[in-house]
Amino acid sequence: MNTPEAANRSAQYDSFYSARGRTDVVTRLYAAAMGEDYPVEIAASSSCDWSLLGLLTARLRLRPGQLLVDAGCGAGGIGLWLARALTVRLDGFDLSPVATAQATSRRAHFLGTTGDRALFRVAELEHTGLPSGHAHGIVCVDALGRAADRGAALLELGRVLAPGGRLVVTRALRRGAEPAWLDQVAAAGLRQEHLDDRPEEPAMWQRLYRSWIVHADELRRELGEGPAQNMLREAHNTLPTLRGRRAVVLTLQRLPDTPAGPEPADRMAGAGRETGIRSTPSERTQQ
């Protein structure tokens, strides 16, 4: 792990994913908050619903055989679903070794005998270890807000994109506020292609956070004190901010005439290499 802070965050996420592997309580509460919009197969701990999956698919504009990076992949459901739906290769990374191990174990479920076209590794958003120009597309769902340095993370993801490639990232801002990422986007050699609003998302988080508080005893019993306390702290801290929150999906494209580096986008990074992630409470929960 590159920094003590990253190691500490990794330990927290490891604890969460280990506990989640023992019980379905987190999945049940997400499913109840989202209703029919919850993609059960993916079982993400994020804002991912059916409409977001459709938007990611449309905005990426990937062709079969191209390479997708899932930045902050968690247990891998989003990236694996997209890899299957779009017939692309997948390189996912996360800050948590437990999460990436779970993602690796899920490859056969989504991709069958072609599971080796998906690789998962440990890395930080600011230090992916991936080659320049590596990816035709990148998704980053509810992860950028938890980066230690969002500007550095965006710069790094921009470097990893091949010319013409797209990064699709979920973000949040206060209603009426000017986006804070415009200078960061330009510095990363990217241009804003789309900004899609997700007007129903804040209400979903309200339902979910309230359910966590109502089921606090069950969370402590099923997950253990540490993971449950982290979830409850997030719920109590974030609930008061949701009324004024605007949730968006930002699509950024690396300019075709702005090379990201000498490495070809079609080269998959070596499977044995460790490289990695995962928001402030105002932008996301654990994926």
C-alpha positions, 0 to 999 in steps of 0.5 A: 500500500502506497501510504499509511492513510491508504493502508488504514482505509484498506483495512476498513474496507477489508473488514466491511467486505469480509463481514459482507461475505458472511451475511446478506444483511447489506444486500437486503437493505440496499434491495429494499431501498432501491426496490425493482431498480436494484440489480440483484446480480451485481449486489453493489454497495453503491448508487448502482441501479438499472438506470445507471447501468444503462447510462454507463453502457450508452456513454462508454461507446465501447466496441467488442474486444476493447478494454474497460477499467473499473476504478474502485471496483469493490467486489466487481459486479459493475465491471463484470456486468459491463464486460459481459454486456459489451463483450469487452476485456476488464481490468478492475482495481480497488483499495481492498485486497478482500474486495478484489479477491471476491471480484476474482471469484465472481468472474466465472459467474458473469463470464463463464469460461472466458473469465480470464479476460477480467483481471482484478488488482489492488491499487489506489486511484491516484496510483493505479500502476496501469500503463498510459493509454491503457484503457478504451473506457473507464468507469468510476462509480461512487469512488472518486469522492473518497480519493485522498486527492481528487485532482490527482486521481482524475489526472491519473485516470486521464493518463490511463485513457487512450486518445478518444477514450471515455471516463464515466464517473458519478459525482455529487454537488450542492444544488445551484453550485458550480461544478468544482471539477472543471479545472481538474478536467482540463488539467487531465487533458479531458473534455466534458462530453455529457453531464447527466442528472440522477434526480432520484438518487438522493431520495434513495440514499435517504431511504437507505441511510434511514434503514441502516439506523433503524436496523443498527442492532442487526448490523452490529450483530451481523457485521460486527461493531467496526463495519456497522459503526462505520456505516452508521457514522456515514448515515448520520453524517450524510443524511442532513446533506441530502436534501440539497444534493445533486447527483450526476454522471459525468462523461469525460473524453480524452481528446483524440489529438492528446496522446496519453503516453506510449503504451498501446491501449490494447495491452492488458497489464500483467495479471501478477502485478499489484497495482488499486481503491475506493468517497467522502460521505458527501459523495458515496458509500462503500461499494 
